[in-house]
Amino acid sequence: MTAAGSGAAPLVPGDPERLGAYELTGRLGEGGQGVVYLGRDGEGRRVAVKLLHAQLSGNTAARSRFVRELEVAERVAGFCTAQVLDADIVGDRPYIVSEYVAGPSLKDLVDSSGPMDPEALMRLAIGTATALAAIHQAGIVHRDFKPMNILMSPEGPRVIDFGVARALDSSSVTMTSQVVGTPAYMAPEQVAGDAVGPQTDLFGWAGVMLFAATGRPPFGGDSIPAVMHRILNLDPDLSMLPPSLAGPVASCLVKDPAQRPGSDAVLLRLLSQVGRVDTAREVERDALLAQGSTMVTGQLPPIAPPPGPPPATTYPMASGPAPTLTPWSTQPAASARSAGPVPPARPPKGGRWAVVAGAVTIVALLTAVTTMAFVLAPDDRSGGGPTSPPPPGTVRLAFLGALTGPGQAVGQAMYQGAKVAVDEYNATGPEVRVELGAFDGRGEGVRAAAEARRIDDAGHIGVIGPGFSAEAVTAGPVLNTLKIPMVSPGASQAALSRQRWAYWHRVVPGSDVATRSLADFMVREGRVERVVVVADENAWTAQTTREMRAALQGNGVEVTTVGINSRAPEFTRALPRIRRADPDAVFYAGSYDPAARLIQQARKDRIGARFYLTDQSLARDFVTTAGKSQAEGTVMYCSCMDPSDASQEPVRRFGELYRKAFPGRTPGLYTAEGYDAALTFLSALKAGHTTREAVNSHLRTANVRGLTQRLRFGASGDLAEPSTYLFKVDDGVISMIGPARTASL
């Protein structure tokens, strides 16, 4: 039995049921140095218990070091840290007991939800600086300060593995016998094998802040030698940090550790930024720590966003987010004039949806667990798919996407499209019927990976999904390892097709392809020669902005970049720069609200250039906010088509089937893509393929006429000839004007 909601897996044969006074109820993770169990103490409170492997238990020197480290760790004050509660290093089975903290790691949180907004960043900075100040006060150097070692509990961030990581150093990447740490967050002195101290942790802290602000490792995520070269010789881009954080972070990234501030000084500076301490007065250390731990959940004043667009990076960085999908709801059928796709009222705070959530470095987040992380993210396994074997004459397909959560409108549309295809197939009386299971990834990476394992347990032969890029980042490696073919109806992150997953396919173009398609259209139909590309402070728009700039310049277009603060009510500084550039067109990748306000103010300033936007502006409120006359002629692009366009017979028939399955509703965006993803699997069944391997082989050579386009996959799993669809505001209504390669203005 395992505790509900704990994320623990059941015990396996050979696991102890009790260690000392602690009952073990499940497994939280396993690494090179031991197994971490979920346990209960004598009063029923949850704890995390790490049982060390035999090779450490028999090492006298390791035990001695472990004793000394634990004695120091016990002196750490409980400010924003996970406390070591108990240990037995004398017995035959050495173990450590730590406080159980419910919550995902910072890495998992950013991977699934994207970069943090300025206020959340400030809370994270204050909480983690408080933890380091408490750790350093106890005479400990963490030496492996990284996103995986920060847990995001409801009470604020909690730093784990202080001191203990020093005793169990081989769980970290060891470059020499003297060097301990994770390369992406190492300080120069760690790379060089020199002595480390508290300032080493501050360098790692600065890197963690950059990761939280951008979703990318501070010095890139490619080869270890390249990362270490940058750590020693280059400075990372700080432009995505709010001004209140940029200064403290920059001071901690100085190459010479003697020139970096201490953790007390960093915490004092952060608290002074939010008006909680007066730097002119001396503050007692305990009072400083108490104030820091209080502020992680207390009221903060408004935090200014980053000042403008990022400059070109000085070295190759991991790919940022390219949010090219916007959730649309499937609304009740309306008049013919308004029968196009209609979105929900407003996006969540930050103007971004979970379809492409987070600026993520695509990594294989399989079942690996950081050895020192005593507490792992909860694993909610409450999905709705079947888990018993299918009946005879039936195979199972799974849908994996956001059926609940912020992106549920899109996720449900994808599922509904897939269901229409499966129902249509089953109605023909085939020899092998299809049972469609629904698995809710909620647009979250951690949840989607857990659902992928449930899909395997139930014997599904393929997955229509993952629906969103954030889900694909973590569920994709799991499904690929399990050899379950997948066809995504909406994950457009460009980097996904570069992972070389043998079982990966998608029926939408990658974000880079879609952006180039719009650029080509602007040149061909818009006859553009001078374009202003507007960049804002959001990390999730940066990748699309860079892609558009490069695509236009590749077509010989003169590009001027103008920065805005998307949260500002007026764009008074940007408008004169746009006007001076005398552009033929203006491109902006941000959400519809600042896009609409920018257009409205540009028209008042007598800027007549046509605006080109992403699908973030495919929203009912866009035209309302901009004004009908001001928005007229604006062009948007999307990886999806409008399934309510009944001008073509296949689309008209699909609409009939949809309304039969879902009376009173009209298909929304990504319903057609869900339908097409299902068609690829159904073509395999029609060809007699009913095993995962056979279905995957069929997908590699399939050539299916889909609703949105020809479904034929290349070696990377991308469509051989992907179509990007364009939309235009015409008489106050957003209408699809066709594929980018054939559409006209």
Summary of the structure (lengths in Angstrom):
residues: 745
radius of gyration: 26.9
end to end distance: 63.0
largest distance: 81.5
contacts: 2805
relative contact order: 0.09
helix: 38%
strand: 16%
